Amino acid sequence: MKNRSFDCVLAHENVRAVFSGHTHFDLDEVVSVVEDGNGVYHIHIPGVERTKVGSKHTPRFRLVTIDPEDGVLVQTYNVLTGLVEDRHEVRFPLRAAVREE
């Protein structure tokens, strides 16, 4: 059954992104960000991804930076290598929440 109340929230003109945590997948094997029909970005942002998936286990965490001028930047830090993984970067503009007439 579809949750109509949540659909109303997502369709609101001021909603730009929905961040969710606690994933059970490896970022190398899945898509972790989508933009829905309302123009809202859905992004998996676990505090630390440490769930073992199959034989692979890559602990990572994501950092979200929100800047009114530069937009939203999501960076993924690989705990094993100590490096930010550019291939998992998510960037999108922060559209104005207030319409100008």
N, C-alpha and C positions, 0 to 999 in steps of 0.2 A: 504494500500500500504506500502510495506516495505521500510525503509529508508536505501538505500545502502551506502550513505556517512557515516552514523553512524556505520554501519556494518564494514566499512573499518577502522574506528577509533578503534573499539573494537578488531579487529583482529591484530592491531599493536602490535609488540612484547614487547613494553615498557609499555603498558597499563595493570595495575594490578587490578584496582578497579574503580568503578563508584559509587560515593556517591550521593544520592538524598534526598531531604527533602520534607516537607509538605505532611504528610500522613493523611489518613482518616481511620485508623484502630487501633485496640488494639493489642499491641505486644503479648499479651497472647493468641490470637486467630489466628494469621497468621504467615507465614514464612516471615521474613524480610530481608533475605540474600540468594542469589543463586549464583552458579558458572556456567557460560555459557559454551558453547562448545569451546570457545577460551581460557578458563582458566581465564576469567575476573570475578571478584566478583562484584555483584550488591547489594548494601547495602542501606537501607533506614536510613538516618541520619537526622531526623528533629532537628532543633535548640531546640525547646520545643514542645513535642506532647501534645496538649491541646484540640484536637478535641474530642467532646463527641461522643462516639460510643454506640448507644443503651442506656441502662441504666447505663453503666459503663463509668467512666471517671478517668483515671490514668495519671496524668501529669508526663512525663518523659523527659529526654534529654540524648543524647549519646555523649560520649567523644571518639575521635579517637586518638590513639597514634601510630605513625609510627617510628619504630626503624630499621635501616638497618641490625642490627644483629638479633634482636628478632622478626622482622616481624611487622604485623599490629594487633593491639588490639582495639576492639570496646567494650566499657563498657556502660551499660545502668543504669542511675541513676533515681530512683523513688523519685519524689519530695515529695510525701505524707509520705513515710516511712523514707526518708533521707538516704536510703541505695542503694548500687550498687546491681543490680539484676544479679547474676551469671548465671541464666538460659538463659539470653538474651545476654550473652557474645559471641562475634565473634572474632576468632583469625585465622590468616592465614600467611604463610611465605611470605616474600618479596623477590621474585626471582630476581636474578641479571638482571638489565636492559641492561647490556652490555655482550655480549657473549665472552667467552674466547676461543681462537683458539688453 
